Every structure is written in C-alpha cells, then in structure tokens.
Amino acid sequence: MMRKILKILLIIPVLYLIIIPVFLVSSANSRPCGGIVIDISDSSYYHFVTRKQLLNLAYGNSSRIAGELVKDVSVSAIENRINVLRELKKAEVYISIDGIVHIYVEQRNPVMRVMPGDGGDYFVDEDGFVVRRRNLYNPRLHIVEGNVNISSAMLNGVSVLDTSIKHSILKDIYYLVNYINDDKFWSALIDQIYVDGNDEIDLIPRTGNQVVHLGTAENYEGKLRNLEAFYDKVLPKVGWNKYSVINLEFKDQIVCKRRDNQK
C-alpha cells in the first residue's frame, strides 16, 4: 500500500510538468495577439533600418496582426521577410506568453564606405559583407574610392574575405582599414583611401595638405610605422605643408615631393 502511495506521489509532479506546458501553449495560441514590440539593439549608433520598415515587413500582406489569434500569426514568415534586409546581421521573432510579437534585430557594424570609380555607394561591415547605401544616413567612416570592384557575388551576400573572392584589392583594403581603425593616431589622421588603376593605394590625411602614397598593400604596417616616425621627427621641423606627396612604396624609405612653391 505504501509503495502505491509513493508511486502516485511521484507520478503527480510528472503529470503536472507534462500537462501544464501543454495547457499554457494551448491557452496562449487561442488568445488574440496583443501587438508588436520592436527592439533594434544598436539604434543609438547606426540608423540603417527603422521601426517603420520593420513593421511594414512584419505585416507583409496582412491588414493587421494585433487582434489575430496567436496561432494564426506565422513567426517564421515574419522572420523571413525581415531577413531580406541586408543591413541586418541578425533578426529574431518570437511570441511571448502574453501574446505579444517581439522582433529583435541587430544591424551590421560598418567599418568603411566604398564608392567605386564606376559608380555605386556601399558599406562593408566588420565581417566583410557588402551592403548598398540606401538612405541619407552616413556614419563617420573612412571612405574608399577609385579602382575598387564590387562583384555580383559580394552583392549576393559573399564576404570579401571569402576564399571564393580572388584578386580583389578590397580584401587588402579591408585589413588596412581595420588596422587604421584600431589605432587612435591613424584613425584620427586618415580620412580617405584612394585606389589607382595599378591597385596602388593613396591615403588622404585630414590635416596637412598632402597625399601619402602607400604603394601596394604589402607590409602596410611597416610603412605606416615609418610614416609615424616621419610625422614625429621630420614634419614638425620642416612644416606640415612642405611636401605635396609622401611616398612610402620603397622598402625602408620615404621619398617626398616638394610643393612647387617650396624651396
């Protein structure tokens, strides 16, 4: 008799754990949806998407979501529509027990803006993914211009870092820009990056009216270390505007071109 009582006492919590979740899910599915809550995780930093955009995608062809039975609201369909936005790194949709649709999105973190010589305007994010610039919002980024090719594969979601992307100067530029961004001195000094027809790189500083010719991207760390020493020891003595071009392409050398009005 005691064994039967113990078995019953053990079975009751198990049944409770099985039945209650089923009851809660059934109850939640039969209640009307209470509305949509949108959380854009980094909206204070980037403004690539808006709540209005996300709401429009959430609704799709539906006239309403609030008031619909929870069981009739397709979370996967909403998530698929929102994931069309290339500006998003992540999008998650779920319905809480109170019947509210929650949309959480994380925007891509851009590291540079690319404006190819043959037209177009793009952002490249920290993972090397390319996104078209679609609105007037421009985060403060280093601008890359000139002979830079944005391929159809990149526009279709292949990272510039992918091994399938070959012979692209943009991969070298990506590493160069990240090196610049990670250094307070260079990040503050360098404004624009220009790629010429020979895939050689010019850096345009924010101060000092000159062009820094980096040459190829090979050994850019060493070239920039030499340039930093030049800025620290030479330019303060001769003047920041003495040279029109500072050439770093030769190994362990800095070759400067004087301005026409300088002696």
SEMARMAR-536408 format. One record per residue (C-alpha): residue number from 1; residue in three letters; y, x, z negated. Coordinates in Angstrom, 1 decimal. Each point is the difference from the previous one (the first is absolute). Layout:
REM SEMARMAR-536408
ATOM   k   r     yy     xx     zz
ATOM NUM ALA      Y      X      Z
...
REM end
This chain:
REM SEMARMAR-536408
ATOM   k   r     yy     xx     zz
ATOM   1 MET    0.0    0.0    0.0
ATOM   2 MET    2.4    2.8   -0.9
ATOM   3 ARG   -0.7    1.7    3.3
ATOM   4 LYS    0.9   -3.2    1.9
ATOM   5 ILE    3.2   -0.2   -1.9
ATOM   6 LEU    0.9    3.6    0.8
ATOM   7 LYS   -0.8   -0.5    3.7
ATOM   8 ILE    2.3   -3.0    0.1
ATOM   9 LEU    2.7    1.9   -1.7
ATOM  10 LEU   -0.4    2.8    2.5
ATOM  11 ILE   -0.1   -2.4    3.0
ATOM  12 ILE    3.2   -1.9   -1.0
ATOM  13 PRO    2.4    3.0    0.5
ATOM  14 VAL   -1.7    0.9    3.3
ATOM  15 LEU    0.4   -3.6    1.3
ATOM  16 TYR    3.6    0.1   -1.2
ATOM  17 LEU    0.7    3.2    2.0
ATOM  18 ILE   -1.5   -1.5    3.1
ATOM  19 ILE    1.4   -3.5   -0.2
ATOM  20 ILE    3.6    0.6   -1.1
ATOM  21 PRO    0.9    2.3    3.0
ATOM  22 VAL   -1.5   -2.5    2.4
ATOM  23 PHE    2.0   -2.8   -1.6
ATOM  24 LEU    3.2    2.0    0.0
ATOM  25 VAL   -0.4    0.9    3.7
ATOM  26 SER   -0.8   -3.6    0.9
ATOM  27 SER    2.9   -1.2   -2.0
ATOM  28 ALA    2.4    2.5    1.6
ATOM  29 ASN   -1.2   -0.8    3.5
ATOM  30 SER    0.7   -3.7   -0.5
ATOM  31 ARG    3.6    0.5   -1.3
ATOM  32 PRO    3.0    0.1    2.3
ATOM  33 CYS    1.6    3.3    0.9
ATOM  34 GLY    3.1    0.6   -2.1
ATOM  35 GLY    1.8    2.3    2.4
ATOM  36 ILE    0.3    3.6    1.1
ATOM  37 VAL    1.1    3.0   -1.9
ATOM  38 ILE    0.9    3.2    1.9
ATOM  39 ASP    0.0    3.5   -1.4
ATOM  40 ILE    1.4    2.8    2.2
ATOM  41 SER   -0.9    3.0   -2.2
ATOM  42 ASP    2.7    2.4    1.3
ATOM  43 SER    2.8   -2.4    1.1
ATOM  44 SER    2.6    2.0   -1.9
ATOM  45 TYR   -0.7    3.1    2.2
ATOM  46 TYR   -0.9   -1.4    3.5
ATOM  47 HIS    0.9   -3.1    1.8
ATOM  48 PHE   -2.4   -0.1    2.9
ATOM  49 VAL   -1.2   -3.6   -0.7
ATOM  50 THR    1.6   -3.0   -1.6
ATOM  51 ARG   -1.3   -2.8   -2.1
ATOM  52 LYS    1.0   -2.4    2.8
ATOM  53 GLN   -2.3    1.9    2.5
ATOM  54 LEU   -2.9   -0.1   -2.4
ATOM  55 LEU    0.5   -3.7   -0.7
ATOM  56 ASN    0.0   -0.8    3.7
ATOM  57 LEU   -3.2    2.0    0.5
ATOM  58 ALA   -1.6   -1.6   -3.0
ATOM  59 TYR    0.7   -3.5    1.3
ATOM  60 GLY   -1.1    0.8    3.6
ATOM  61 ASN   -0.3   -3.3    1.8
ATOM  62 SER   -0.2   -2.0   -3.3
ATOM  63 SER    2.8   -2.2   -0.9
ATOM  64 ARG   -0.6    0.6   -3.7
ATOM  65 ILE   -2.1    1.9   -2.5
ATOM  66 ALA    1.4   -1.3   -3.3
ATOM  67 GLY   -1.7   -3.4   -0.6
ATOM  68 GLU   -3.1    0.8    2.0
ATOM  69 LEU   -3.3    0.2   -1.9
ATOM  70 VAL   -0.8    3.5   -1.0
ATOM  71 LYS   -3.4   -0.2    1.8
ATOM  72 ASP    1.9   -0.7    3.3
ATOM  73 VAL    2.2    3.1   -0.2
ATOM  74 SER   -1.6    2.9    1.9
ATOM  75 VAL    0.8    3.2   -1.9
ATOM  76 SER   -1.7    2.2    2.7
ATOM  77 ALA    2.0   -1.7    2.8
ATOM  78 ILE    3.3    0.6   -1.8
ATOM  79 GLU   -0.9    3.6   -0.7
ATOM  80 ASN   -1.0    0.6    3.7
ATOM  81 ARG    3.3   -1.4    1.2
ATOM  82 ILE    2.0    2.2   -2.4
ATOM  83 ASN   -2.0    3.1    0.9
ATOM  84 VAL    1.4   -0.2    3.5
ATOM  85 LEU    3.2    1.6   -1.3
ATOM  86 ARG   -0.4    3.7    0.6
ATOM  87 GLU    2.8    0.7   -2.5
ATOM  88 LEU   -2.5   -0.9   -2.8
ATOM  89 LYS   -2.4    2.5   -1.5
ATOM  90 LYS   -1.8   -2.6   -2.0
ATOM  91 ALA   -0.1   -3.8   -0.2
ATOM  92 GLU   -2.0   -2.0   -2.5
ATOM  93 VAL   -0.1   -3.8   -0.5
ATOM  94 TYR   -1.7   -2.0   -2.7
ATOM  95 ILE    0.3   -3.3   -1.8
ATOM  96 SER    0.2    0.0   -3.8
ATOM  97 ILE   -1.7   -2.5   -2.2
ATOM  98 ASP    3.2   -2.1   -0.2
ATOM  99 GLY    0.0   -0.6    3.7
ATOM 100 ILE    2.8    2.5    1.0
ATOM 101 VAL   -0.4    2.1    3.2
ATOM 102 HIS    0.9    3.6   -0.8
ATOM 103 ILE    1.0    2.3    2.8
ATOM 104 TYR    0.2    3.7   -0.9
ATOM 105 VAL    1.2    2.5    2.6
ATOM 106 GLU    0.7    3.7    0.0
ATOM 107 GLN    2.3    1.4    2.7
ATOM 108 ARG   -0.6    3.3    1.8
ATOM 109 ASN    1.9    3.0   -1.4
ATOM 110 PRO    1.8    1.6    3.0
ATOM 111 VAL    0.6    3.7    0.1
ATOM 112 MET    2.0    0.3    3.2
ATOM 113 ARG    1.6   -1.9    2.8
ATOM 114 VAL   -1.0    0.9    3.6
ATOM 115 MET    2.3   -0.7    3.0
ATOM 116 PRO   -1.8    1.4    3.1
ATOM 117 GLY    2.2    1.1    3.0
ATOM 118 ASP   -1.7   -2.6    2.2
ATOM 119 GLY    1.0   -2.8   -2.3
ATOM 120 GLY   -1.2   -1.9   -3.0
ATOM 121 ASP    0.6    0.1   -3.7
ATOM 122 TYR   -2.8    0.5   -2.5
ATOM 123 PHE   -0.9    0.9   -3.6
ATOM 124 VAL   -2.9    2.2   -1.0
ATOM 125 ASP   -1.4   -0.6   -3.5
ATOM 126 GLU   -1.6    2.4   -2.5
ATOM 127 ASP   -3.4   -0.6    1.5
ATOM 128 GLY    1.1    0.8    3.5
ATOM 129 PHE    0.1   -3.6    1.2
ATOM 130 VAL    2.7   -1.0    2.6
ATOM 131 VAL    2.0   -3.2   -0.5
ATOM 132 ARG    2.6   -1.3    2.5
ATOM 133 ARG    3.5   -0.5   -1.4
ATOM 134 ARG    0.5   -3.7    0.2
ATOM 135 ASN    3.1   -0.8   -2.1
ATOM 136 LEU    3.3    1.5   -0.9
ATOM 137 TYR   -1.3    1.5   -3.2
ATOM 138 ASN    0.1    3.8    0.1
ATOM 139 PRO   -1.3    2.0   -3.0
ATOM 140 ARG    1.6    3.4   -0.4
ATOM 141 LEU   -2.6    2.2    1.8
ATOM 142 HIS    0.0    3.1    2.1
ATOM 143 ILE    0.4   -0.9    3.7
ATOM 144 VAL   -2.2    1.5    2.6
ATOM 145 GLU    1.2   -0.1    3.6
ATOM 146 GLY   -0.7    1.5    3.4
ATOM 147 ASN   -3.3    0.7    1.7
ATOM 148 VAL   -2.3   -2.0   -2.4
ATOM 149 ASN   -2.6   -2.2    1.4
ATOM 150 ILE   -1.2   -3.2   -1.7
ATOM 151 SER   -3.3   -0.8    1.5
ATOM 152 SER   -1.6   -3.4    0.5
ATOM 153 ALA   -2.7    1.0   -2.5
ATOM 154 MET    2.6    0.7   -2.7
ATOM 155 LEU    1.6   -3.4    0.7
ATOM 156 ASN   -3.4   -1.6   -0.4
ATOM 157 GLY   -0.5    1.4   -3.5
ATOM 158 VAL   -1.4    3.5    0.4
ATOM 159 SER    1.6    2.5   -2.3
ATOM 160 VAL    1.8    3.0    1.5
ATOM 161 LEU   -2.3    2.1   -2.3
ATOM 162 ASP   -3.2   -1.5    1.5
ATOM 163 THR   -2.2    2.6    1.8
ATOM 164 SER    0.0   -2.2    3.1
ATOM 165 ILE    3.7    0.7    0.4
ATOM 166 LYS    0.2    3.3    1.8
ATOM 167 HIS    2.8    2.2    1.3
ATOM 168 SER    2.7   -2.0   -1.8
ATOM 169 ILE    3.1    1.8   -1.3
ATOM 170 LEU    0.4   -3.0   -2.3
ATOM 171 LYS   -2.8    1.2   -2.2
ATOM 172 ASP    1.8    3.4   -0.5
ATOM 173 ILE    3.2   -1.9   -0.7
ATOM 174 TYR   -1.7   -2.1   -2.6
ATOM 175 TYR   -1.0    3.0   -2.0
ATOM 176 LEU    3.4    1.6    0.5
ATOM 177 VAL    1.9   -3.1   -1.2
ATOM 178 ASN   -2.3   -0.4   -3.1
ATOM 179 TYR    0.7    3.7   -0.8
ATOM 180 ILE    3.7   -0.6    0.3
ATOM 181 ASN   -0.2   -3.3   -2.1
ATOM 182 ASP   -1.9    1.8   -2.8
ATOM 183 ASP    2.7    2.6   -0.3
ATOM 184 LYS    3.3   -1.1   -1.6
ATOM 185 PHE    2.0    2.7    1.8
ATOM 186 TRP   -1.3   -0.7    3.5
ATOM 187 SER    0.0   -3.7   -0.4
ATOM 188 ALA    3.7    0.0   -0.9
ATOM 189 LEU    0.9    2.5    2.7
ATOM 190 ILE   -2.0   -1.1    3.1
ATOM 191 ASP    1.2   -3.2    1.7
ATOM 192 GLN   -1.7   -0.2    3.4
ATOM 193 ILE   -2.8    1.6    1.9
ATOM 194 TYR    0.0    0.4    3.8
ATOM 195 VAL   -3.0    0.9    2.2
ATOM 196 ASP    0.8    1.5    3.4
ATOM 197 GLY   -2.0    0.0    3.2
ATOM 198 ASN   -2.0    3.0   -1.1
ATOM 199 ASP   -1.1   -1.6   -3.3
ATOM 200 GLU    2.4    2.3   -1.8
ATOM 201 ILE    1.9   -1.3   -3.0
ATOM 202 ASP    3.7    0.0   -0.9
ATOM 203 LEU    1.1   -0.9   -3.5
ATOM 204 ILE    3.5   -1.6   -0.4
ATOM 205 PRO    1.4    0.7   -3.5
ATOM 206 ARG    2.4   -2.5   -1.7
ATOM 207 THR    2.4    2.9   -0.8
ATOM 208 GLY    1.0    3.0    2.1
ATOM 209 ASN    0.7   -0.9    3.6
ATOM 210 GLN   -3.0    1.8    1.5
ATOM 211 VAL   -3.5   -0.5    1.4
ATOM 212 VAL   -3.0    1.6   -1.6
ATOM 213 HIS   -2.5    0.9    2.6
ATOM 214 LEU   -3.5    0.0   -1.6
ATOM 215 GLY   -1.9    0.6    3.2
ATOM 216 THR   -3.6   -1.3   -0.3
ATOM 217 ALA   -1.2   -1.6   -3.2
ATOM 218 GLU   -2.3    3.0   -0.6
ATOM 219 ASN    0.7    1.7   -3.4
ATOM 220 TYR    2.9   -2.4   -0.7
ATOM 221 GLU   -0.3    0.7   -3.8
ATOM 222 GLY    0.7    3.7    0.6
ATOM 223 LYS    2.8   -0.7    2.4
ATOM 224 LEU    1.7   -2.3   -2.5
ATOM 225 ARG   -0.4    2.6   -2.8
ATOM 226 ASN    1.8    2.5    2.2
ATOM 227 LEU    2.7   -2.5    0.8
ATOM 228 GLU    0.5   -0.8   -3.7
ATOM 229 ALA    0.5    3.7   -0.7
ATOM 230 PHE    2.5    0.2    2.9
ATOM 231 TYR    1.9   -3.0   -1.4
ATOM 232 ASP    0.0    1.5   -3.5
ATOM 233 LYS    1.0    3.6    0.9
ATOM 234 VAL    1.7    0.1    3.4
ATOM 235 LEU    1.9   -3.2    0.8
ATOM 236 PRO    2.1    0.0   -3.2
ATOM 237 LYS    1.4    3.4    1.0
ATOM 238 VAL    0.6   -0.7    3.8
ATOM 239 GLY    0.8   -3.7   -0.2
ATOM 240 TRP   -2.1   -3.1    0.7
ATOM 241 ASN    1.7   -0.6    3.4
ATOM 242 LYS   -0.3    3.5    1.4
ATOM 243 TYR   -3.2   -0.7    2.0
ATOM 244 SER   -0.8   -2.8    2.4
ATOM 245 VAL   -3.7    0.6    0.1
ATOM 246 ILE   -2.4    1.5   -2.6
ATOM 247 ASN   -3.2    1.0    1.7
ATOM 248 LEU   -3.2    0.3   -2.0
ATOM 249 GLU   -2.6    0.0    2.7
ATOM 250 PHE   -0.7    3.8   -0.2
ATOM 251 LYS   -2.3    1.3   -2.7
ATOM 252 ASP    1.9    1.2   -3.1
ATOM 253 GLN    3.3    0.0    1.9
ATOM 254 ILE    3.1   -2.1    0.0
ATOM 255 VAL    2.1    0.2    3.2
ATOM 256 CYS    3.4   -1.6   -0.1
ATOM 257 LYS    2.4   -1.1    2.8
ATOM 258 ARG    3.7    0.3   -0.9
ATOM 259 ARG    2.4   -2.7    0.9
ATOM 260 ASP    2.2    0.7    2.9
ATOM 261 ASN    3.1    0.2   -2.2
ATOM 262 GLN   -1.7    2.3   -2.5
ATOM 263 LYS    0.2    3.8    0.1
REM end
